[in-house]
Amino acid sequence: MERRRSLPDVLAGGIFVLIGGAFVVGSLGYELGTPLRMGPGAFPLLVGATVAVLGLAIVIKGLIAGEVVSFGPIPWRAVAVIVLAVLFFGFTVRGLGFVPTSAVTALLTTLASSRVRPLTAVAVAAGLTVASTLIFVVGLQLRIPLWGPWLGF
């Protein structure tokens, strides 16, 4: 009887176990409280333990009933464009402001796919910019300027 193992499942599950374990260890530095009056360490402890248990289940599944998955070629264009978009956002959000930086970031990430038409990419970028502005600046009241000093506003 041949055992099939799934290395991607084992690795992904292991990462979940490590992240969950880190949250559990980090939460132990805070007061846990009681079940009726939870302290600041209770929620990270519960979330970390849940993530670690789910990661362990993924590792076990990968060791017992792994599937052979063939991956296609790596889409290097998409990887490069998305990394560039994230770096662009991080380095320019304070200078350009939230609206133009969000628009360019959304446009870049949309154009990472070779199947998206330019008009569709512009429409998606506009929608994401409006939605993210409403959520983060208006709804959550983040103190990020809508238009930055680099633009002269």
C-alpha positions as CSV (number, residue, x, y, z in Angstrom):
1,M,0.0,0.0,0.0
2,E,1.5,3.3,-1.1
3,R,1.2,6.3,1.1
4,R,0.6,9.6,-0.5
5,R,1.9,12.7,1.2
6,S,1.2,16.3,0.3
7,L,4.2,18.5,1.0
8,P,2.3,21.8,0.4
9,D,-0.3,20.8,3.0
10,V,2.4,19.7,5.5
11,L,4.3,23.0,5.0
12,A,1.1,25.2,5.2
13,G,-0.1,23.4,8.3
14,G,3.3,23.8,9.9
15,I,3.2,27.5,9.2
16,F,-0.2,27.7,10.8
17,V,1.0,25.8,13.9
18,L,4.0,28.1,14.2
19,I,1.9,31.3,13.9
20,G,-0.8,30.0,16.3
21,G,1.9,28.9,18.7
22,A,3.5,32.3,18.6
23,F,0.2,33.9,19.4
24,V,-0.4,31.5,22.3
25,V,3.1,32.2,23.7
26,G,2.6,36.0,23.2
27,S,-0.8,36.0,24.9
28,L,0.7,34.3,28.1
29,G,2.4,37.6,28.9
30,Y,-1.0,39.2,29.4
31,E,-3.6,38.6,32.1
32,L,-6.0,35.8,30.9
33,G,-8.8,36.6,33.3
34,T,-11.8,34.3,34.0
35,P,-14.3,32.9,31.6
36,L,-16.9,35.5,32.6
37,R,-14.4,38.4,32.7
38,M,-11.8,37.8,30.1
39,G,-8.5,39.6,30.2
40,P,-6.5,41.1,27.3
41,G,-4.7,37.8,26.8
42,A,-7.7,35.6,26.5
43,F,-8.7,36.4,22.9
44,P,-5.2,36.0,21.4
45,L,-4.8,32.7,23.3
46,L,-8.1,31.4,21.9
47,V,-7.4,32.5,18.4
48,G,-3.8,31.2,18.5
49,A,-4.9,27.9,19.9
50,T,-7.6,27.6,17.2
51,V,-5.1,28.4,14.4
52,A,-2.6,25.9,15.8
53,V,-5.2,23.1,16.0
54,L,-6.4,23.8,12.5
55,G,-2.7,23.8,11.3
56,L,-2.2,20.5,13.0
57,A,-5.3,19.1,11.3
58,I,-3.9,20.2,7.9
59,V,-0.5,18.6,8.7
60,I,-2.2,15.3,9.6
61,K,-4.3,15.5,6.4
62,G,-1.2,16.1,4.4
63,L,0.6,13.1,5.9
64,I,-2.3,10.7,5.7
65,A,-4.4,11.5,2.7
66,G,-2.2,13.8,0.6
67,E,-3.1,14.5,-3.0
68,V,-0.6,14.8,-5.8
69,V,-1.0,18.4,-7.0
70,S,0.8,19.5,-10.1
71,F,1.5,23.2,-10.2
72,G,1.7,25.2,-13.4
73,P,4.3,27.8,-14.2
74,I,4.8,30.5,-11.7
75,P,3.1,33.8,-12.9
76,W,6.2,36.0,-12.3
77,R,4.6,39.0,-13.9
78,A,1.7,38.9,-11.4
79,V,4.1,38.3,-8.5
80,A,6.3,41.3,-9.5
81,V,3.4,43.6,-10.1
82,I,1.7,42.8,-6.8
83,V,4.9,43.3,-4.8
84,L,5.5,46.5,-6.7
85,A,2.0,47.7,-5.8
86,V,2.4,47.0,-2.1
87,L,5.7,48.7,-2.0
88,F,4.3,51.7,-3.9
89,F,1.4,52.0,-1.4
90,G,3.7,51.8,1.6
91,F,6.2,54.4,0.3
92,T,3.8,56.9,-1.1
93,V,0.6,56.9,1.0
94,R,1.7,59.8,3.2
95,G,3.1,61.8,0.3
96,L,0.4,61.4,-2.3
97,G,-2.5,60.8,0.0
98,F,-4.9,57.9,0.4
99,V,-7.1,58.4,-2.7
100,P,-4.4,58.5,-5.4
101,T,-2.2,55.9,-3.8
102,S,-5.2,53.5,-3.4
103,A,-6.2,54.1,-7.0
104,V,-2.7,53.4,-8.4
105,T,-2.3,50.3,-6.1
106,A,-5.7,48.9,-7.2
107,L,-4.9,49.6,-10.8
108,L,-1.5,47.9,-10.6
109,T,-2.9,44.8,-8.8
110,T,-5.8,44.5,-11.3
111,L,-3.4,44.7,-14.2
112,A,-1.3,41.9,-12.7
113,S,-3.6,39.5,-14.6
114,S,-3.1,39.3,-18.4
115,R,-6.8,38.5,-18.8
116,V,-8.1,41.9,-17.5
117,R,-9.0,44.5,-20.1
118,P,-7.8,48.1,-19.3
119,L,-11.3,49.5,-19.1
120,T,-12.3,46.8,-16.6
121,A,-9.1,47.5,-14.6
122,V,-9.9,51.2,-14.4
123,A,-13.5,50.4,-13.3
124,V,-12.3,48.0,-10.6
125,A,-9.6,50.4,-9.4
126,A,-12.2,53.2,-9.1
127,G,-14.6,51.0,-7.2
128,L,-11.9,49.7,-4.8
129,T,-10.7,53.3,-4.2
130,V,-14.2,54.5,-3.3
131,A,-14.9,51.5,-1.2
132,S,-11.6,51.6,0.7
133,T,-11.9,55.4,1.2
134,L,-15.4,54.9,2.7
135,I,-14.3,52.0,4.9
136,F,-11.0,53.2,6.2
137,V,-11.1,57.0,6.1
138,V,-14.8,57.7,6.7
139,G,-16.0,54.6,8.6
140,L,-12.9,53.7,10.7
141,Q,-11.8,57.3,10.8
142,L,-8.1,56.6,10.0
143,R,-6.1,59.8,10.1
144,I,-4.6,59.5,6.6
145,P,-4.9,62.5,4.4
146,L,-7.1,62.0,1.3
147,W,-4.7,64.1,-0.8
148,G,-1.1,64.4,0.1
149,P,1.4,67.3,0.2
150,W,3.2,66.0,-2.9
151,L,0.2,67.0,-5.0
152,G,0.1,70.5,-3.5
153,F,-3.4,70.1,-1.9
